[in-house]
């Protein structure tokens, strides 16, 4: 089961957003926790997001986040540039070096299977070594400058 770090409680953090955005965020939270139950969920107040880490030995690795805005909600992937995205669903190319995201509006249908596959891939990408990330920049077009892996 997903655990929560001692920080600002997620529900309290979400109260600062309009109800339609909270509903989207709550559904995304359920999907993340059902897909990768060992995730550590924590509000990252400086970034104004709900972040998700996985443990690797004694350390944790940040792999995904939910960010609410007044008119939409993002499900983001910290190492998204290194995810498989053949249908190019992920946003952020040409905007950020490595972060990618999906954007949802209230009423959007959330495809649980597709999101689950993306979350698993986000976890995989977060666990890559710097050498593996560098190799990916050489093997395929990630919209990154050559050699930018971290």
C-alpha positions as CSV (number, residue, x, y, z in Angstrom):
1,X,0.0,0.0,0.0
2,X,1.2,3.5,-0.8
3,X,2.7,5.3,2.2
4,X,2.6,9.0,2.9
5,X,5.5,11.0,4.3
6,X,5.1,13.4,7.2
7,X,4.5,16.7,5.5
8,X,1.5,18.7,4.7
9,X,-1.4,16.2,4.5
10,X,-2.4,15.7,0.9
11,X,-6.1,16.3,1.5
12,X,-5.3,19.6,3.2
13,X,-3.1,20.6,0.3
14,X,-5.9,19.8,-2.2
15,X,-8.4,21.9,-0.3
16,X,-6.8,25.0,-1.8
17,X,-8.0,24.1,-5.3
18,X,-11.5,24.1,-6.9
19,X,-13.6,21.0,-6.4
20,X,-13.5,19.9,-10.0
21,X,-9.7,19.9,-10.0
22,X,-9.6,18.0,-6.6
23,X,-11.9,15.4,-8.1
24,X,-9.5,14.8,-11.1
25,X,-6.5,14.8,-8.7
26,X,-8.2,12.3,-6.4
27,X,-8.9,9.9,-9.3
28,X,-5.3,10.2,-10.4
29,X,-4.1,9.5,-6.9
30,X,-6.3,6.3,-6.8
31,X,-4.8,5.2,-10.1
32,X,-1.2,5.8,-8.9
33,X,-1.7,4.0,-5.6
34,X,-3.5,1.1,-7.3
35,X,-0.8,0.8,-10.0
36,X,2.3,1.2,-7.9
37,X,1.2,0.5,-4.3
38,X,4.7,0.9,-2.8
39,X,4.8,4.5,-3.9
40,X,5.5,7.1,-1.2
41,X,3.1,10.0,-1.6
42,X,4.0,13.4,-0.3
43,X,3.2,17.0,-0.9
44,X,6.2,18.9,-2.2
45,X,5.1,22.4,-1.0
46,X,7.8,24.3,-2.8
47,X,6.7,22.8,-6.1
48,X,3.0,22.8,-5.2
49,X,2.6,19.2,-6.3
50,X,1.8,15.8,-4.9
51,X,4.9,13.8,-5.5
52,X,5.5,10.0,-5.8
53,X,8.7,8.3,-4.9
54,X,9.7,4.6,-4.9
55,X,12.3,3.1,-2.5
56,X,15.5,1.8,-3.9
57,X,17.5,0.3,-1.1
58,X,17.7,3.1,1.5
59,X,17.0,5.9,-0.8
60,X,13.9,7.0,-2.7
61,X,13.6,8.0,-6.3
62,X,11.1,10.6,-7.5
63,X,9.2,9.4,-10.5
64,X,5.7,11.0,-10.8
65,X,3.6,13.9,-9.6
66,X,0.2,15.4,-9.7
67,X,0.0,19.2,-10.2
68,X,-3.2,21.1,-9.9
69,X,-3.9,24.4,-11.5
70,X,-7.1,26.5,-11.5
71,X,-8.3,25.1,-14.9
72,X,-6.6,21.7,-15.2
73,X,-4.6,18.9,-13.6
74,X,-1.3,17.4,-14.7
75,X,0.0,13.9,-14.2
76,X,3.7,14.4,-14.6
77,X,6.7,12.2,-15.0
78,X,10.1,13.5,-13.6
79,X,12.1,11.4,-16.1
80,X,9.4,11.5,-18.8
81,X,11.8,12.2,-21.7
82,X,13.1,8.6,-21.1
83,X,9.7,7.0,-21.3
84,X,8.4,5.1,-24.3
85,X,5.9,7.4,-25.9
86,X,5.4,6.2,-29.5
87,X,2.0,7.9,-29.8
88,X,3.5,11.1,-28.4
89,X,0.8,11.6,-25.7
90,X,3.2,13.3,-23.4
91,X,3.5,17.0,-23.3
92,X,6.7,19.0,-22.7
93,X,8.9,18.3,-25.6
94,X,10.9,21.4,-26.4
95,X,9.8,23.0,-23.2
96,X,11.8,20.9,-20.6
97,X,14.8,18.7,-20.8
98,X,13.4,15.6,-19.0
99,X,10.0,16.3,-17.5
100,X,6.9,15.3,-19.4
101,X,3.2,15.4,-18.4
102,X,-0.4,14.7,-19.4
103,X,-3.1,17.4,-18.8
104,X,-6.6,16.6,-17.7
105,X,-9.7,18.8,-17.5
106,X,-12.8,18.0,-15.3
107,X,-14.9,15.5,-17.1
108,X,-12.1,13.9,-19.1
109,X,-12.2,10.1,-19.1
110,X,-9.1,8.7,-17.5
111,X,-7.9,5.6,-19.3
112,X,-6.7,3.5,-16.3
113,X,-4.9,0.9,-18.4
114,X,-2.9,3.5,-20.4
115,X,-2.1,5.5,-17.3
116,X,-1.0,2.4,-15.4
117,X,1.3,1.5,-18.3
118,X,2.7,5.0,-18.3
119,X,3.2,5.0,-14.5
120,X,5.1,1.7,-14.7
121,X,7.3,3.1,-17.5
122,X,7.8,6.3,-15.5
123,X,9.1,4.2,-12.6
124,X,11.4,2.3,-15.0
125,X,12.8,5.5,-16.4
126,X,13.4,6.9,-12.9
127,X,15.4,3.9,-12.0
128,X,17.8,4.1,-15.0
129,X,21.4,4.8,-14.3
130,X,23.0,8.0,-15.7
131,X,24.8,5.8,-18.2
132,X,21.6,4.2,-19.4
133,X,20.0,7.7,-19.8
134,X,23.0,8.8,-21.8
135,X,22.8,5.7,-24.0
136,X,19.1,6.5,-24.7
137,X,20.0,10.0,-25.8
138,X,22.3,8.4,-28.4
139,X,19.8,5.7,-29.4
140,X,16.7,7.8,-30.1
141,X,15.4,11.3,-30.5
142,X,14.4,12.5,-27.0
143,X,14.3,16.1,-27.9
144,X,17.3,16.6,-25.7
145,X,20.6,18.2,-26.5
146,X,23.2,15.4,-27.1
147,X,24.7,14.4,-23.8
148,X,22.1,15.9,-21.6
149,X,21.0,12.9,-19.5
150,X,20.6,14.4,-16.0
